[in-house]
């Protein structure tokens, strides 16, 4: 009988593994046959969503590669629209959606306009509190990539290719972008926050010693 090592240092007979795998594979058709089509579809949907979520979880720490891939998707969509010379309504809707995502990415999770408690430090002596976004970075990347993929698929349907004078849409989007960003910057200045965290401020030994010397009374 052939022995097969398994995780944890144990050894299991090969016949046992083959019999268990065979029984599992043989039981699955019976289970599927006894289930209704709706249950089978729900099971397939659950398995696909779990695998997809597992893939997304593995992509979380790879920030640079994620955004490089997103830039590649953007470039593919831009080339598609350029060579087709159409689907400007789809591009305009995509631009409005990206603008909303950008505002969520630059906004704090809790709007200081509706709370009295200080959300971010305003003085050097305050306790360090990192900037918490309303739209996290990973979700920001995921929504952008998903939006470009959906827009790319829509370019293959001529029903979305509405004839329109695209410079007007571009001008209107630029004006909307300028007014929205102006309002966001005024909000940052009013409540004195920056939508980026640069880490906790540290002081070296020389600066701390000099501060202590200055605080000592002189004879």
PyMOL commands that set and color helices and strands:
alter all, ss='L'
color gray80, all
select helices_A, chain A and resi 14-34+37-59+63-84+88-106+112-114+137-154+158-160+166-191+205-215
alter helices_A, ss='H'
color red, helices_A
select strands_A, chain A and resi 3-5+11-13
alter strands_A, ss='S'
color yellow, strands_A
deselect
rebuild
show_as cartoon
